[in-house]
């Protein structure tokens, strides 16, 4: 089953967010909260915000006020250097938080751009900090989310520094597979929301290298590709390639 997003007109007035009514609450901040604490969290969360495809949720250098829980849709985060060159630092999906990069310095260190029409719940961070003192379970879960984000960034550094091109792409697909499975979607068949150019930018590869890897994986029976639709045909072998225990012959 491919992941699908029911698009809602972007001109509909913003609605008050409710964690208890959200299908993503078991992946997001409310995970593990009882009903009473869920109500407390609901009381501080602001409006749902619609973000159109290619629209920025926030920009590098903007003052930090809110965290954003992705209700549906996909985003990419990116940084722009002094020469105007972009570096994509991550891809985010429903149930994940955006904006944690700004907690230490009170300003965002990256841009967050919607890859498709999406919706987020605004969480005023000052109110969330107050709630941490009242709900220790929420604070512990937030620390876990931050730890996962740090681990993800470390894995990207490893990805870009030590892995061959085929392994980088195998890690990328395996990571997406796991995240979609956690959300109740197929672990083997899914639609890429990002372009090949974006994937190449994130992995430190050219778009030509991405195309060659896809062709090689198709020939080896690892992957079926139909435009942006991906089907992992041999998950065990793909995981082995991602782990570095199985090698692919070099790209010619």
C-alpha positions in Angstrom: 0.0 0.0 0.0 1.4 3.3 -1.0 1.2 6.3 1.3 -1.5 8.7 0.3 -2.3 12.2 1.6 -5.8 13.5 1.4 -5.4 17.1 0.3 -7.4 19.7 2.0 -8.0 23.1 0.4 -5.4 25.5 1.8 -7.8 28.4 2.1 -9.9 26.7 4.8 -9.6 28.6 8.1 -7.0 27.2 10.6 -8.5 24.8 13.1 -7.5 24.3 16.8 -5.3 21.2 17.0 -6.3 18.2 19.2 -3.7 15.6 20.0 -6.2 13.0 21.1 -8.0 13.1 17.8 -4.9 12.9 15.7 -3.9 9.6 14.1 -0.2 10.5 14.6 -0.4 11.0 18.4 1.4 7.7 19.2 4.4 8.9 17.2 4.5 12.5 18.3 4.8 14.4 21.6 1.7 12.9 23.3 3.1 9.4 23.2 2.6 7.7 26.5 0.5 10.5 28.1 -2.7 9.7 30.0 -6.0 11.5 29.2 -5.5 14.2 31.8 -2.0 15.1 30.6 -3.2 14.9 27.0 -5.8 17.6 27.8 -3.0 19.8 29.3 -1.0 19.4 26.1 -4.0 20.2 24.0 -4.5 23.4 25.9 -1.1 24.9 24.9 -1.0 23.8 21.2 -2.0 26.5 18.8 -3.6 26.3 15.4 -3.1 23.8 12.7 -1.2 25.4 9.9 -1.5 24.5 6.2 1.7 24.7 4.2 1.5 24.5 0.4 4.0 22.6 -1.7 7.3 24.4 -2.0 6.3 26.9 0.7 8.7 27.6 3.6 7.4 26.9 7.1 10.2 28.9 8.5 13.5 30.3 7.3 17.1 30.3 8.5 17.7 33.3 10.9 14.0 33.7 11.9 13.3 34.0 15.6 12.3 30.8 17.4 8.8 30.7 18.8 7.2 27.4 17.9 7.9 23.7 17.3 5.9 22.2 14.6 4.4 18.7 14.7 3.8 17.4 11.2 0.1 16.2 11.0 0.3 15.1 7.4 2.7 15.7 4.5 6.4 15.8 4.0 9.1 18.4 4.5 12.8 18.9 3.7 15.2 21.0 5.8 18.1 22.8 4.2 20.8 25.3 4.8 22.1 27.9 2.4 25.7 29.0 2.5 27.1 32.5 1.7 27.5 31.5 -1.9 23.8 30.6 -2.2 24.4 26.9 -2.4 21.8 24.6 -0.7 22.5 21.6 1.4 19.6 19.4 2.3 20.0 18.2 5.9 16.9 15.9 6.3 13.5 14.8 5.2 10.6 14.8 7.7 7.2 13.1 7.6 4.0 12.9 9.7 4.5 12.4 13.4 7.9 14.2 13.5 8.8 17.5 15.0 10.3 20.5 13.1 12.1 23.4 14.7 14.3 21.8 17.3 17.4 23.2 15.6 16.5 26.6 17.1 16.2 25.7 20.7 19.8 26.6 21.7 20.2 29.8 19.9 16.6 31.2 19.7 16.9 31.4 15.9 16.4 28.8 13.2 19.5 27.3 11.6 17.8 26.0 8.5 14.8 26.4 6.2 11.9 24.0 6.4 10.1 23.5 3.0 7.0 21.5 2.2 7.6 18.8 -0.4 3.8 18.5 -0.9 0.7 20.2 0.5 1.1 19.6 4.3 -0.3 20.5 7.7 1.5 21.1 11.0 0.4 21.8 14.6 2.0 24.9 16.1 3.4 24.3 19.6 4.6 27.5 21.4 7.8 26.4 23.0 7.6 28.7 26.0 4.3 27.1 26.9 5.7 23.7 26.3 8.6 24.4 28.7 6.2 25.4 31.4 4.3 22.1 30.9 7.4 20.0 31.2 7.5 20.8 34.9 3.9 19.6 35.3 4.2 16.5 33.2 7.5 14.6 33.6 6.5 11.9 31.1 6.3 14.6 28.4 9.7 15.9 29.3 11.2 12.4 29.1 9.6 11.7 25.7 10.8 15.1 24.4 14.4 14.1 25.5 14.0 10.9 23.5 12.9 12.8 20.4 15.9 15.1 20.7 18.2 12.1 21.2 16.8 10.5 18.1 17.4 13.7 16.1 21.0 13.9 17.3 21.5 10.2 16.3 20.0 10.9 12.9 22.4 13.8 12.3 25.3 11.6 13.3 24.2 8.9 10.9 24.1 11.5 8.1 27.7 12.4 8.9 28.7 8.7 8.7 26.7 8.3 5.5 28.4 11.2 3.8 31.9 10.4 5.1 32.5 6.7 4.9 30.0 4.9 2.7 30.1 4.1 -0.9 27.4 5.5 -3.2 25.3 2.3 -3.3 25.4 1.8 0.4 24.3 5.4 1.0 21.3 4.9 -1.2 20.5 1.5 0.4 20.6 3.2 3.9 18.3 6.0 2.6 15.7 3.5 1.3 15.9 1.3 4.4 15.4 4.3 6.6 12.3 5.4 4.7 11.0 1.8 4.7 11.3 1.6 8.5 9.6 5.0 9.0 6.7 4.2 6.7 6.2 0.9 8.5 6.1 2.6 11.8 3.2 4.7 10.5 1.2 1.7 9.3 2.2 1.9 5.7 3.9 -0.7 3.5 7.6 -1.2 4.3 8.3 -2.4 0.8 6.2 -0.1 -1.5 6.1 3.6 -1.1 6.1 6.9 -3.1 9.1 9.1 -2.9 8.0 12.7 -2.1 11.4 14.2 -2.8 13.0 14.6 -6.3 16.1 12.6 -7.4 18.0 16.0 -7.3 17.0 16.4 -3.6 18.1 12.9 -2.8 21.4 13.4 -4.5 21.9 16.7 -2.6 21.2 15.0 0.7 23.4 12.0 0.0 26.3 13.9 -1.5 25.7 12.3 -5.0 25.0 13.7 -8.4 21.6 13.1 -10.0 23.4 10.9 -12.6 24.8 8.7 -9.8 21.3 8.3 -8.4 20.0 7.3 -11.8 22.8 4.7 -12.2 22.2 3.3 -8.8 18.5 2.9 -9.5 19.3 1.1 -12.8 21.8 -1.2 -11.1 19.4 -2.1 -8.2 16.7 -2.8 -10.8 19.0 -5.1 -12.8 20.0 -7.0 -9.6 16.4 -7.6 -8.6 16.6 -5.3 -5.5 14.2 -2.7 -6.5 11.2 -2.0 -8.9 10.9 1.6 -10.0 8.0 3.4 -11.6 8.8 7.2 -11.6 8.7 8.0 -7.9 7.1 4.7 -6.9 9.6 2.4 -5.2 9.1 -1.3 -4.3 11.9 -3.1 -2.4 11.9 -6.6 -3.9 14.5 -8.1 -1.6 14.3 -6.4 1.8 16.9 -8.7 3.5 19.5 -8.0 0.8 18.7 -4.3 0.8 19.3 -4.2 4.6 22.5 -6.2 4.2 23.7 -3.7 1.7 22.8 -0.8 4.0 24.7 -2.5 6.8 27.7 -3.0 4.6 27.7 -6.8 4.9 26.9 -7.2 1.2 28.7 -5.2 -1.5 27.6 -4.0 -4.8 30.0 -3.8 -7.7 31.3 -0.3 -8.4 29.3 2.0 -10.7 30.9 2.1 -14.1 
